[in-house]
Amino acid sequence: MKYYRNYIEKNIDDSPLYLFESSFGEHPKKKKLLDHYTVPSYFQEDLFQYAGEKKRPPYRWFVLGPERSGTGIHIDPLGTSAWNALVYGHKRWLLFPTNTPKELLKVSRSEGGKQADEGITWFKVVYPRVKSSSWPEEFKPIECVQGPGETIFVPGGWWHVVLNLDLTVAVTQNYCSSQNFPVVWHKTIRGRPKLAKKWYRALKKIRPDLIEIADKIDPNMDIGVQSDSSSDSSSSSSSSESESESESESDKSDQENVKSPKKLKNSNNSNCFVDQSMNKKRKLENEQNCAVKNSNLNREHNSNRHS
């Protein structure tokens, strides 16, 4: 973490490294962080817990990012809703109704290049359109600045984009409750069938009232809540699920992993690149000059995370 602190203080990247730590609750020492907060009373029902802690999709993140970092426009996976409690700093949020056309919101490759999915790029390219008089009235967003001590609720299926206005520290969780269960079940049975079977067996014993609802849901029916392929294909799938499952509807895209800059622009690291794909292991040509910084950034880069 000390290397990341140094990076935060000195980086001049357009879209800085953004950290999402999803496993702190299982770490022998880091899990003490759980003693420092409680889930807000509105969001305490957690139906995915019945699938088992090891089987359920990642759902809880400690989030840390400097000014200009953020998450691009996306919908959270499996129809889950989310809450984000800010401890330090300020975040700028825009939330769009689920029926907003994806084509209106996404940055094209021709507009954003390799950084099309970055939050800062969205604000440069799409945000001016949102504020223009030509933006459709029915797709106007909820826009706000979140401050320390404030909690944002993100309804399932809603598009949202977040930009950190300064150094921010937050805790966020995705959840399924009785209220959004029909949508979450529909998307889980379609995108994560093996998880759905395990979850079904557990709910049948513990919450038979929900089984009655689940049995009435047609997975081929359009439920009117969008999904976002970019967020569905990230890290929501647990490591115990099959590869085919993890390729379908998964988790916080973006996000649950490290959001990395395309290039480190510090004067003595101008030729150093941080690979945004966690599966690539490209060896840097100037590894000798950049070994200390990149080795530690990449360790942070392998951690799993919305804003």
Secondary structure, 3 states (H helix, E strand, C coil): CHHHHHHHHHCCCCCCCEEEECCCCCCCCHHHHHHHCCCCHHHCCCHHHHHCCCCCCCCEEEEEECCCCEEEEECCHHHCEEEEEEEECCEEEEEECCCCCHHHHCCCHHHHHHHCCCHHHHHHHCHHHHCCCCCCHHHCCEEEEECCCCEEEECCCCEEEEEECCCEEEEEEEECCCCCHHHHHHHHHHHCHHHHHHHHHHHHHHCHHHHHHHHCCCCCCCCCCCCCHHHHCCCCCCCCCCHHHHCCCCCCHHHHCCECCCCCCCHHHCCCCCCCCCCCCCCCCCHHHHHHHHHHHHHHHCCCCCC
